[in-house]
Amino acid sequence: MYRTHPQELVEQKLSELRPLNYNQFRWWRRWDSKRAPLPNKASLLAKIQNGDLDFSHYFWQAQYTEIEMNQKYDKAKDYRDYLDNVQLDKARRKRLWEDFIKDEAEKLEYIAKQFQKLFFITEKEYQKEIEEFDGTLEEFYYHIEVLFGKRVNIKSLRKKAIKKINKY
């Protein structure tokens, strides 16, 4: 029996998600984000505002599975009965935690690379700022923008210059 977040909190977080239909290839997932992720070409700020880089919802699904397992533990006649009833839940929990770890690692790596690329900051500068900052990711974006300024996109400047030349 594992400790979990309060059931009300877990259910509230899951209510913000969209229930999934059964999929034989991803049967352990029961919810997904309500919003479709933006394409790779979307800006970092747009992805942040869309919720693409929010805390992974797999965490809340794994917590819900833990709650279900704890309820089965309370209802079980003995430990053998409990083990028989939670085999599927244990497999679901394992896969959800794996999905959570992978999803969070990818998001954190993407965020770090995009901030470094967009604002011309080093990894050390990024780490220092992220550790000292206390706020949302969007607030952090604006904080870094004020501190370091945005990178100028040379290609878009060239296109604008060519359009102006072609007008004359």
ABEGO torsion letter per residue (X at the ends): XBBBBBAAAAAAAAAABBBBBBBAABAABABBBABBBBBAABBAAAAAAAGAABBBAAAAAAAAAAAAAAAAAAABABAAAAAAAAAAAAAAAAAAAAAAAAAAAAAAAAAAAAAAAAAGBBAAAAAAAAAABBEBAAAAAAAAAAAAEBBBBAAAAAAAAAAAAAAX
